């Protein structure tokens, strides 16, 4: 066994320890930020929740804000990778309703953290710019494939911007959860009902060219 191979083996446990520590800090940060808000949360509280040394937050994330940014980036990435748990629907309206239901279920679970993301981004231009640098919008490839199938079945007109449709659906889902559920205090069922009404109207509007 070479010396380099030996060094590589010695580094592997350290790398695992580092990844475990980072994961624990990210999860603890998510919980503490959600419970106490950004201003109320401290690096000491987060480190204690993670069972880690407070200094490791600075080492791995530079600062409390750096940790928040890392959590935001991961949250958005995980949301994009969320698998659809329902089979393809036969109509555009049914597909929109099922898709929005999946998205709402996820967003409602993280409503406290979403409140922090929006409030910090609105009041901290520097953080907002960093979020934009790390996060770019891409249409959900799963929804895109579902729409392409429906288009082949005649459920959508051919000269149709599927990218824009995906954007509208994603934006409407997030905006409705934020305004109706988080700000106005409507329960999940009311929020879903609002989105389903939107899905029906939007689907009908998209199908109008096929009705003439």
VOPAGU-2260 file (C-alpha; in pm, 1 decimal, decimal comma):
REM VOPAGU-2260
SITE   aa  ch    i         X         Y         Z
SITE  UNK   A    0       0,0       0,0       0,0
SITE  UNK   A    1     138,8     338,8    -101,8
SITE  UNK   A    2     178,3     633,8     131,3
SITE  UNK   A    3     -74,2     834,7     -73,2
SITE  UNK   A    4    -331,8     556,7     -46,0
SITE  UNK   A    5    -276,0     541,4     326,9
SITE  UNK   A    6    -327,7     916,3     357,8
SITE  UNK   A    7    -645,3     888,3     148,5
SITE  UNK   A    8    -784,3     622,8     380,1
SITE  UNK   A    9    -701,9     837,2     683,0
SITE  UNK   A   10    -888,6    1132,7     528,2
SITE  UNK   A   11   -1206,0     937,4     459,5
SITE  UNK   A   12   -1329,6     922,8     820,2
SITE  UNK   A   13   -1253,0    1294,9     858,3
SITE  UNK   A   14   -1448,3    1372,7     547,1
SITE  UNK   A   15   -1739,2    1165,7     678,3
SITE  UNK   A   16   -1720,5    1345,7    1012,4
SITE  UNK   A   17   -1719,5    1682,0     838,8
SITE  UNK   A   18   -2019,1    1592,1     621,9
SITE  UNK   A   19   -2207,2    1460,4     925,8
SITE  UNK   A   20   -2130,6    1776,5    1121,8
SITE  UNK   A   21   -2238,6    1999,7     835,3
SITE  UNK   A   22   -2560,6    1804,3     794,4
SITE  UNK   A   23   -2633,3    1829,2    1167,3
SITE  UNK   A   24   -2572,3    2204,1    1162,2
SITE  UNK   A   25   -2795,7    2252,1     858,1
SITE  UNK   A   26   -3078,1    2057,2    1018,5
SITE  UNK   A   27   -3033,1    2230,8    1353,3
SITE  UNK   A   28   -3022,0    2568,4    1179,1
SITE  UNK   A   29   -3346,3    2493,3     997,1
SITE  UNK   A   30   -3515,7    2399,9    1323,5
SITE  UNK   A   31   -3381,7    2690,7    1529,9
SITE  UNK   A   32   -3445,2    2953,3    1260,5
SITE  UNK   A   33   -3799,0    2820,3    1219,6
SITE  UNK   A   34   -3865,1    2828,6    1593,8
SITE  UNK   A   35   -3699,4    3157,8    1691,3
SITE  UNK   A   36   -3668,2    3355,1    1367,4
SITE  UNK   A   37   -3341,2    3476,9    1221,3
SITE  UNK   A   38   -3282,7    3750,9    1478,2
SITE  UNK   A   39   -3379,5    3535,0    1774,6
SITE  UNK   A   40   -3162,2    3241,4    1672,1
SITE  UNK   A   41   -2798,1    3240,6    1782,0
SITE  UNK   A   42   -2505,6    3032,4    1664,9
SITE  UNK   A   43   -2474,4    2898,6    2019,1
SITE  UNK   A   44   -2833,4    2771,5    2012,9
SITE  UNK   A   45   -2779,4    2610,2    1673,7
SITE  UNK   A   46   -2453,4    2444,6    1777,7
SITE  UNK   A   47   -2612,5    2308,8    2094,6
SITE  UNK   A   48   -2906,0    2168,6    1895,3
SITE  UNK   A   49   -2661,0    2004,6    1654,2
SITE  UNK   A   50   -2436,8    1872,8    1933,6
SITE  UNK   A   51   -2143,3    2054,5    1775,2
SITE  UNK   A   52   -1887,0    2320,2    1856,9
SITE  UNK   A   53   -2009,5    2672,6    1785,6
SITE  UNK   A   54   -1681,8    2756,2    1608,6
SITE  UNK   A   55   -1763,4    2499,3    1338,6
SITE  UNK   A   56   -2040,6    2723,5    1206,2
SITE  UNK   A   57   -1779,5    2985,0    1118,9
SITE  UNK   A   58   -1546,4    2720,6     977,0
SITE  UNK   A   59   -1802,1    2560,8     746,8
SITE  UNK   A   60   -2045,6    2846,3     675,0
SITE  UNK   A   61   -1851,3    3165,5     765,4
SITE  UNK   A   62   -2138,4    3312,1     970,9
SITE  UNK   A   63   -2499,1    3277,3    1082,2
SITE  UNK   A   64   -2605,4    3439,4     757,0
SITE  UNK   A   65   -2387,6    3194,6     563,6
SITE  UNK   A   66   -2560,2    2906,2     737,5
SITE  UNK   A   67   -2901,7    3051,7     653,6
SITE  UNK   A   68   -2799,9    3089,4     289,7
SITE  UNK   A   69   -2679,5    2727,1     278,6
SITE  UNK   A   70   -3013,2    2611,6     422,5
SITE  UNK   A   71   -3208,5    2820,2     169,0
SITE  UNK   A   72   -3006,5    2680,7    -122,7
SITE  UNK   A   73   -3057,7    2324,6      -1,9
SITE  UNK   A   74   -3429,4    2380,7      61,6
SITE  UNK   A   75   -3483,3    2507,9    -292,1
SITE  UNK   A   76   -3270,5    2228,3    -440,8
SITE  UNK   A   77   -3462,1    1960,9    -250,6
SITE  UNK   A   78   -3791,6    2115,0    -356,0
SITE  UNK   A   79   -3686,0    2092,4    -721,0
SITE  UNK   A   80   -3595,2    1726,0    -673,8
SITE  UNK   A   81   -3924,1    1632,9    -507,1
SITE  UNK   A   82   -4073,2    1329,5    -676,7
SITE  UNK   A   83   -4436,0    1340,5    -783,7
SITE  UNK   A   84   -4632,8    1085,5    -581,5
SITE  UNK   A   85   -4931,7    1055,4    -813,4
SITE  UNK   A   86   -4973,2     897,6   -1158,5
SITE  UNK   A   87   -5009,4    1116,8   -1469,0
SITE  UNK   A   88   -5359,0    1260,3   -1496,5
SITE  UNK   A   89   -5579,7    1245,3   -1802,9
SITE  UNK   A   90   -5676,8    1613,0   -1809,7
SITE  UNK   A   91   -5487,3    1937,8   -1769,4
SITE  UNK   A   92   -5704,7    2050,5   -1480,6
SITE  UNK   A   93   -5654,9    1723,7   -1291,2
SITE  UNK   A   94   -5278,3    1741,0   -1347,2
SITE  UNK   A   95   -5259,7    2097,7   -1217,8
SITE  UNK   A   96   -5472,4    2014,2    -911,9
SITE  UNK   A   97   -5265,0    1707,7    -820,0
SITE  UNK   A   98   -4935,8    1887,8    -875,8
SITE  UNK   A   99   -5039,0    2186,2    -664,2
SITE  UNK   A  100   -5154,2    1951,5    -389,0
SITE  UNK   A  101   -4805,0    1796,4    -375,3
SITE  UNK   A  102   -4637,7    2136,4    -363,1
SITE  UNK   A  103   -4866,8    2270,7     -92,8
SITE  UNK   A  104   -4806,0    1967,8     128,0
SITE  UNK   A  105   -4432,8    2039,5     114,2
SITE  UNK   A  106   -4453,4    2416,1     159,8
SITE  UNK   A  107   -4693,1    2394,6     453,2
SITE  UNK   A  108   -4445,6    2174,2     640,8
SITE  UNK   A  109   -4185,3    2450,5     611,2
SITE  UNK   A  110   -4412,0    2750,8     655,8
SITE  UNK   A  111   -4209,4    2901,7     941,5
SITE  UNK   A  112   -3888,6    2879,6     742,9
SITE  UNK   A  113   -4055,8    3022,2     430,9
SITE  UNK   A  114   -4160,8    3321,0     640,9
SITE  UNK   A  115   -3795,1    3373,2     737,5
SITE  UNK   A  116   -3672,9    3339,7     378,5
SITE  UNK   A  117   -3917,0    3597,8     247,0
SITE  UNK   A  118   -3872,1    3844,7     532,7
SITE  UNK   A  119   -3490,8    3830,2     520,8
SITE  UNK   A  120   -3479,0    3856,0     143,0
SITE  UNK   A  121   -3712,9    4156,9     155,0
SITE  UNK   A  122   -3512,3    4343,7     419,3
SITE  UNK   A  123   -3156,3    4235,7     341,7
SITE  UNK   A  124   -3051,2    4328,6     -16,1
SITE  UNK   A  125   -2711,3    4163,2      29,0
SITE  UNK   A  126   -2865,1    3829,3     122,6
SITE  UNK   A  127   -3117,6    3866,5    -157,8
SITE  UNK   A  128   -2837,7    3910,6    -411,4
SITE  UNK   A  129   -2656,7    3604,5    -274,3
SITE  UNK   A  130   -2972,8    3395,9    -303,7
SITE  UNK   A  131   -3012,3    3503,3    -665,5
SITE  UNK   A  132   -2650,1    3409,2    -736,6
SITE  UNK   A  133   -2696,8    3060,5    -596,9
SITE  UNK   A  134   -3048,6    2987,5    -715,0
SITE  UNK   A  135   -3183,1    3005,3   -1067,1
SITE  UNK   A  136   -3527,0    2906,0   -1187,4
SITE  UNK   A  137   -3569,2    2599,6   -1404,8
SITE  UNK   A  138   -3906,7    2444,0   -1484,0
SITE  UNK   A  139   -3987,7    2124,7   -1299,0
SITE  UNK   A  140   -3883,8    1853,6   -1549,3
SITE  UNK   A  141   -4148,0    1619,0   -1410,6
SITE  UNK   A  142   -4428,4    1866,3   -1473,7
SITE  UNK   A  143   -4280,1    1946,1   -1814,4
SITE  UNK   A  144   -4298,8    1578,5   -1913,3
SITE  UNK   A  145   -4657,2    1554,1   -1788,5
SITE  UNK   A  146   -4753,5    1859,9   -1995,3
SITE  UNK   A  147   -4583,9    1719,9   -2306,3
SITE  UNK   A  148   -4788,5    1400,3   -2269,7
SITE  UNK   A  149   -5109,3    1598,5   -2231,6
SITE  UNK   A  150   -5016,0    1810,6   -2531,9
SITE  UNK   A  151   -4979,5    1495,6   -2743,8
SITE  UNK   A  152   -5324,6    1389,2   -2624,3
SITE  UNK   A  153   -5473,3    1716,1   -2741,1
SITE  UNK   A  154   -5513,7    1867,0   -2394,7
SITE  UNK   A  155   -5291,2    2164,7   -2478,8
SITE  UNK   A  156   -5253,5    2363,1   -2803,1
SITE  UNK   A  157   -4925,9    2299,0   -2983,5
SITE  UNK   A  158   -4802,7    2663,6   -2993,9
SITE  UNK   A  159   -4780,8    2669,4   -2615,6
SITE  UNK   A  160   -4492,9    2781,2   -2392,0
SITE  UNK   A  161   -4460,4    2489,5   -2148,6
SITE  UNK   A  162   -4170,8    2660,1   -1969,3
SITE  UNK   A  163   -4392,9    2959,2   -1891,0
SITE  UNK   A  164   -4681,1    2736,9   -1779,4
SITE  UNK   A  165   -4452,7    2557,8   -1533,1
SITE  UNK   A  166   -4331,8    2892,2   -1402,2
SITE  UNK   A  167   -4688,0    3018,8   -1349,3
SITE  UNK   A  168   -4791,4    2701,9   -1164,6
SITE  UNK   A  169   -4484,2    2705,5    -938,4
SITE  UNK   A  170   -4510,6    3076,3    -865,7
SITE  UNK   A  171   -4884,5    3057,7    -794,0
SITE  UNK   A  172   -4832,1    2767,8    -553,2
SITE  UNK   A  173   -4563,2    2944,4    -350,7
SITE  UNK   A  174   -4739,2    3282,3    -354,9
SITE  UNK   A  175   -5072,7    3137,6    -244,8
SITE  UNK   A  176   -4920,8    2937,8      40,4
SITE  UNK   A  177   -4733,1    3247,2     156,0
SITE  UNK   A  178   -5023,6    3491,4     134,0
SITE  UNK   A  179   -5322,2    3271,3     217,6
SITE  UNK   A  180   -5172,1    3022,9     463,8
SITE  UNK   A  181   -4881,4    3207,1     623,1
SITE  UNK   A  182   -4997,5    3570,2     616,7
SITE  UNK   A  183   -5378,1    3542,4     625,2
SITE  UNK   A  184   -5387,2    3230,0     841,9
SITE  UNK   A  185   -5613,0    3018,2     621,1
SITE  UNK   A  186   -5584,4    2646,8     693,6
SITE  UNK   A  187   -5433,6    2402,3     447,2
SITE  UNK   A  188   -5768,3    2291,2     305,9
SITE  UNK   A  189   -5876,0    2648,6     232,8
SITE  UNK   A  190   -5541,1    2717,4      70,7
SITE  UNK   A  191   -5574,0    2408,1    -147,3
SITE  UNK   A  192   -5928,5    2506,1    -244,2
SITE  UNK   A  193   -5801,1    2846,3    -358,2
SITE  UNK   A  194   -5532,2    2683,9    -570,4
SITE  UNK   A  195   -5774,7    2432,5    -717,6
SITE  UNK   A  196   -6002,0    2717,8    -825,6
SITE  UNK   A  197   -5697,9    2875,5    -991,5
SITE  UNK   A  198   -5609,9    2543,0   -1158,4
SITE  UNK   A  199   -5956,7    2512,6   -1309,0
SITE  UNK   A  200   -5956,8    2868,4   -1445,6
SITE  UNK   A  201   -5598,3    2847,6   -1576,1
SITE  UNK   A  202   -5654,8    2510,1   -1742,7
SITE  UNK   A  203   -5972,7    2636,5   -1905,2
SITE  UNK   A  204   -5792,1    2945,2   -2034,9
SITE  UNK   A  205   -5508,4    2739,8   -2182,4
SITE  UNK   A  206   -5753,8    2510,1   -2358,5
SITE  UNK   A  207   -5958,8    2790,3   -2516,0
SITE  UNK   A  208   -5775,5    2771,8   -2853,2
SITE  UNK   A  209   -5879,4    2405,6   -2875,9
SITE  UNK   A  210   -6246,7    2491,9   -2828,2
SITE  UNK   A  211   -6274,2    2713,7   -3136,4
